[in-house]
Amino acid sequence: MSKQIRIILCIVLIMSVTLMVVCGLHLFSLRSQLKDTESRLEESRNTWEAIDADKRAIQDDLKLVNNSLKEANQSLSEWSEQSVTMQQEIDELRTQIESLKTGTK
């Protein structure tokens, strides 16, 4: 082998080793970024799950409150109807009392 070919092969070998080192450093950097991204993704997922659980609990509470409100409105409507009926009965009784008072005198 000639001296010139040996020099070229040494240069190629040095360049390939240098390229391997650079690629290895880049791979290490990418792995570090991946771990950091996975960590942030896990934190984000945990936060999202906590928010989702809170949202579901609030939605359940809202359903209970809405049902209670419907029941209260229904009761109020029934009481209003009963109030009107009772007021009519009271007026009728007052009329009867007045007629009895005037009839006995």
Accessible surface in RSA format (square Angstrom, percent):
REM  Atomic radii and reference values for relative SASA: ProtOr
REM  Chains: A
REM  Algorithm: Lee & Richards
REM  Probe-radius: 1.40
REM  Slices: 20
REM RES _ NUM      All-atoms   Total-Side   Main-Chain    Non-polar    All polar
REM                ABS   REL    ABS   REL    ABS   REL    ABS   REL    ABS   REL
RES MET A   1   158.30  82.0  84.52  55.9  73.78 175.7  95.22  81.0  63.08  83.6
RES SER A   2    58.87  49.7  46.90  62.6  11.97  27.6  50.49 107.5   8.39  11.7
RES LYS A   3   162.54  79.3 154.23  94.6   8.31  19.8  99.86  89.9  62.67  66.8
RES GLN A   4   130.35  72.9 126.39  92.4   3.96   9.4  35.51  75.6  94.84  71.9
RES ILE A   5    85.31  48.5  85.15  63.4   0.17   0.4  85.31  61.4   0.00   0.0
RES ARG A   6   140.72  59.1 139.02  70.9   1.70   4.0  38.64  52.8 102.08  61.9
RES ILE A   7    91.49  52.1  89.68  66.8   1.81   4.4  91.42  65.8   0.06   0.2
RES ILE A   8    93.35  53.1  92.94  69.2   0.41   1.0  93.35  67.2   0.00   0.0
RES LEU A   9    91.95  51.2  88.49  63.3   3.46   8.7  88.71  62.3   3.23   8.7
RES CYS A  10    68.11  51.5  67.08  74.8   1.03   2.4  15.30  38.8  52.82  57.0
RES ILE A  11    90.17  51.3  89.37  66.6   0.79   1.9  90.17  64.9   0.00   0.0
RES VAL A  12    83.57  55.0  82.39  74.6   1.18   2.9  83.09  72.2   0.48   1.3
RES LEU A  13   111.55  62.1 109.26  78.2   2.29   5.8 111.45  78.3   0.10   0.3
RES ILE A  14   111.39  63.4 109.72  81.7   1.67   4.0 111.22  80.1   0.16   0.4
RES MET A  15   124.24  64.3 118.22  78.2   6.02  14.3 103.34  87.9  20.90  27.7
RES SER A  16    46.89  39.6  42.01  56.1   4.88  11.3  38.22  81.4   8.67  12.1
RES VAL A  17    73.98  48.7  73.98  67.0   0.00   0.0  73.98  64.3   0.00   0.0
RES THR A  18    72.12  51.3  69.10  70.0   3.02   7.2  56.25  75.5  15.87  24.0
RES LEU A  19   114.05  63.5 111.11  79.5   2.94   7.4 113.75  79.9   0.30   0.8
RES MET A  20   134.11  69.5 123.53  81.8  10.58  25.2  98.78  84.0  35.33  46.8
RES VAL A  21    84.72  55.7  76.88  69.6   7.84  18.9  83.84  72.8   0.88   2.4
RES VAL A  22    83.65  55.0  82.53  74.7   1.11   2.7  82.85  72.0   0.79   2.2
RES CYS A  23    69.93  52.9  63.34  70.6   6.59  15.5  26.60  67.4  43.33  46.7
RES GLY A  24    36.18  44.6   0.00   N/A  36.18  44.6  30.50  83.7   5.68  12.7
RES LEU A  25   118.13  65.8 112.90  80.8   5.23  13.1 113.37  79.6   4.75  12.8
RES HIS A  26   109.91  60.1 104.97  73.0   4.94  12.6  73.31  75.6  36.60  42.6
RES LEU A  27    85.85  47.8  84.86  60.7   0.99   2.5  85.63  60.1   0.22   0.6
RES PHE A  28   148.22  74.2 145.75  90.3   2.47   6.4 147.63  89.5   0.58   1.7
RES SER A  29    48.88  41.3  44.19  59.0   4.69  10.8  25.19  53.6  23.69  33.2
RES LEU A  30    81.56  45.4  77.35  55.3   4.21  10.6  77.71  54.6   3.85  10.4
RES ARG A  31   140.99  59.2 139.41  71.1   1.58   3.8  39.34  53.8 101.65  61.6
RES SER A  32    60.17  50.8  53.32  71.2   6.84  15.8  19.52  41.6  40.65  56.9
RES GLN A  33   106.77  59.7 102.82  75.1   3.95   9.4  40.25  85.7  66.52  50.5
RES LEU A  34   102.95  57.3  98.31  70.3   4.64  11.7 102.64  72.1   0.31   0.8
RES LYS A  35   146.16  71.3 140.66  86.3   5.50  13.1  84.79  76.3  61.36  65.4
RES ASP A  36    77.09  54.0  71.06  70.7   6.03  14.3  23.01  54.2  54.08  53.9
RES THR A  37    67.63  48.1  67.26  68.2   0.37   0.9  53.75  72.2  13.87  21.0
RES GLU A  38    93.28  53.6  88.47  66.9   4.81  11.5  33.75  65.3  59.53  48.6
RES SER A  39    54.65  46.2  46.00  61.4   8.65  19.9  29.08  61.9  25.57  35.8
RES ARG A  40   137.88  57.9 133.65  68.1   4.23  10.1  60.15  82.2  77.73  47.1
RES LEU A  41    94.61  52.7  90.11  64.5   4.50  11.3  93.96  66.0   0.64   1.7
RES GLU A  42    86.83  49.8  86.38  65.4   0.45   1.1  38.47  74.4  48.35  39.5
RES GLU A  43   108.17  62.1 105.66  79.9   2.51   6.0  41.70  80.6  66.47  54.3
RES SER A  44    65.38  55.3  56.43  75.3   8.95  20.6  27.60  58.8  37.78  52.9
RES ARG A  45   112.73  47.3 107.30  54.7   5.44  12.9  33.90  46.3  78.84  47.8
RES ASN A  46    77.45  53.4  71.10  68.7   6.36  15.3  26.44  63.6  51.02  49.3
RES THR A  47    77.88  55.4  72.32  73.3   5.56  13.2  52.10  70.0  25.78  39.0
RES TRP A  48   157.35  63.1 155.22  75.1   2.13   5.0 128.12  68.3  29.23  47.4
RES GLU A  49    87.24  50.1  81.56  61.7   5.68  13.5  27.81  53.8  59.44  48.5
RES ALA A  50    56.84  52.3  46.99  72.5   9.85  22.4  55.56  78.2   1.28   3.4
RES ILE A  51   105.84  60.2 104.90  78.1   0.94   2.3 105.30  75.8   0.54   1.5
RES ASP A  52    23.80  16.7  21.03  20.9   2.76   6.5   3.91   9.2  19.89  19.8
RES ALA A  53    58.68  54.0  48.88  75.4   9.80  22.3  53.26  75.0   5.42  14.4
RES ASP A  54    87.45  61.3  85.13  84.7   2.32   5.5  19.95  47.0  67.50  67.3
RES LYS A  55   101.11  49.3  97.19  59.6   3.92   9.3  56.50  50.9  44.61  47.5
RES ARG A  56   144.23  60.6 143.66  73.2   0.57   1.4  44.22  60.4 100.01  60.6
RES ALA A  57    53.42  49.1  46.95  72.5   6.47  14.7  52.39  73.8   1.03   2.7
RES ILE A  58   115.11  65.5 114.69  85.4   0.42   1.0 114.78  82.6   0.33   0.9
RES GLN A  59    83.99  47.0  83.02  60.7   0.97   2.3  23.60  50.2  60.39  45.8
RES ASP A  60    79.73  55.9  77.95  77.6   1.78   4.2  22.63  53.3  57.11  57.0
RES ASP A  61    82.24  57.6  81.26  80.9   0.98   2.3  23.46  55.2  58.78  58.6
RES LEU A  62   100.82  56.1  97.44  69.7   3.38   8.5 100.44  70.5   0.38   1.0
RES LYS A  63   133.07  64.9 130.79  80.2   2.28   5.4  80.08  72.1  52.98  56.4
RES LEU A  64   117.78  65.6 116.52  83.4   1.26   3.2 116.74  82.0   1.05   2.8
RES VAL A  65    91.81  60.4  89.79  81.3   2.02   4.9  91.38  79.4   0.43   1.2
RES ASN A  66    62.62  43.2  61.76  59.7   0.86   2.1  13.29  32.0  49.32  47.7
RES ASN A  67    76.90  53.0  75.59  73.0   1.31   3.2  18.17  43.7  58.73  56.8
RES SER A  68    66.33  56.0  61.18  81.6   5.15  11.9  32.36  68.9  33.97  47.6
RES LEU A  69   101.43  56.5  97.59  69.8   3.84   9.6 101.02  70.9   0.40   1.1
RES LYS A  70   143.16  69.8 136.35  83.7   6.82  16.2  86.99  78.3  56.18  59.8
RES GLU A  71   116.15  66.7 113.80  86.1   2.36   5.6  41.08  79.5  75.07  61.3
RES ALA A  72    56.88  52.3  44.88  69.3  12.00  27.3  53.10  74.8   3.78  10.0
RES ASN A  73    82.16  56.7  76.89  74.3   5.27  12.7  24.02  57.8  58.14  56.2
RES GLN A  74   113.03  63.2 106.90  78.1   6.13  14.6  34.14  72.7  78.89  59.8
RES SER A  75    39.46  33.3  38.87  51.9   0.60   1.4   8.46  18.0  31.00  43.4
RES LEU A  76   107.77  60.0 107.61  77.0   0.15   0.4 107.63  75.6   0.14   0.4
RES SER A  77    56.96  48.1  49.18  65.6   7.78  17.9  30.47  64.9  26.49  37.1
RES GLU A  78    84.42  48.5  83.37  63.1   1.05   2.5  28.54  55.2  55.88  45.6
RES TRP A  79   161.60  64.8 158.49  76.7   3.11   7.3 133.17  71.0  28.43  46.1
RES SER A  80    55.92  47.3  49.53  66.1   6.39  14.7  34.56  73.6  21.35  29.9
RES GLU A  81   113.57  65.2 108.08  81.8   5.50  13.1  46.00  89.0  67.58  55.2
RES GLN A  82   104.21  58.3 101.73  74.4   2.47   5.9  31.92  67.9  72.29  54.8
RES SER A  83    64.01  54.1  56.66  75.6   7.35  16.9  26.02  55.4  37.99  53.2
RES VAL A  84    88.52  58.3  85.48  77.4   3.04   7.3  88.37  76.8   0.15   0.4
RES THR A  85    68.37  48.6  68.33  69.3   0.04   0.1  43.62  58.6  24.75  37.4
RES MET A  86   117.37  60.8 117.11  77.5   0.26   0.6  95.26  81.0  22.11  29.3
RES GLN A  87    88.47  49.5  87.71  64.1   0.76   1.8  36.66  78.0  51.81  39.3
RES GLN A  88   113.87  63.7 108.31  79.2   5.57  13.3  39.51  84.1  74.36  56.4
RES GLU A  89    96.27  55.3  94.47  71.5   1.80   4.3  34.47  66.7  61.80  50.5
RES ILE A  90    72.39  41.2  72.26  53.8   0.13   0.3  72.26  52.0   0.13   0.4
RES ASP A  91    67.63  47.4  65.15  64.8   2.48   5.9  27.52  64.8  40.11  40.0
RES GLU A  92   106.90  61.4 100.34  75.9   6.56  15.6  34.41  66.6  72.49  59.2
RES LEU A  93   101.46  56.5 101.40  72.5   0.06   0.1 101.40  71.2   0.06   0.2
RES ARG A  94   146.84  61.7 145.65  74.2   1.19   2.8  49.71  67.9  97.13  58.9
RES THR A  95    90.60  64.4  85.79  87.0   4.82  11.5  66.36  89.1  24.24  36.6
RES GLN A  96    85.71  47.9  84.75  61.9   0.96   2.3  29.95  63.7  55.76  42.3
RES ILE A  97    85.91  48.9  85.74  63.9   0.17   0.4  85.81  61.8   0.10   0.3
RES GLU A  98    95.85  55.0  95.54  72.3   0.31   0.7  41.75  80.8  54.10  44.2
RES SER A  99    63.93  54.0  52.05  69.5  11.88  27.4  44.01  93.7  19.92  27.9
RES LEU A 100   119.67  66.6 117.98  84.4   1.69   4.3 119.45  83.9   0.22   0.6
RES LYS A 101   111.89  54.6 108.13  66.3   3.77   9.0  65.65  59.1  46.24  49.3
RES THR A 102    97.46  69.3  78.47  79.6  18.99  45.3  67.22  90.3  30.24  45.7
RES GLY A 103    63.22  78.0   0.00   N/A  63.22  78.0  34.37  94.3  28.85  64.6
RES THR A 104   115.53  82.2  78.94  80.0  36.59  87.2  72.79  97.8  42.74  64.6
RES LYS A 105   204.53  99.8 140.63  86.3  63.90 152.1 108.85  98.0  95.68 101.9
END  Absolute sums over single chains surface
CHAIN  1 A    10010.2       9351.7        658.4       6451.6       3558.6
END  Absolute sums over all chains
TOTAL         10010.2       9351.7        658.4       6451.6       3558.6
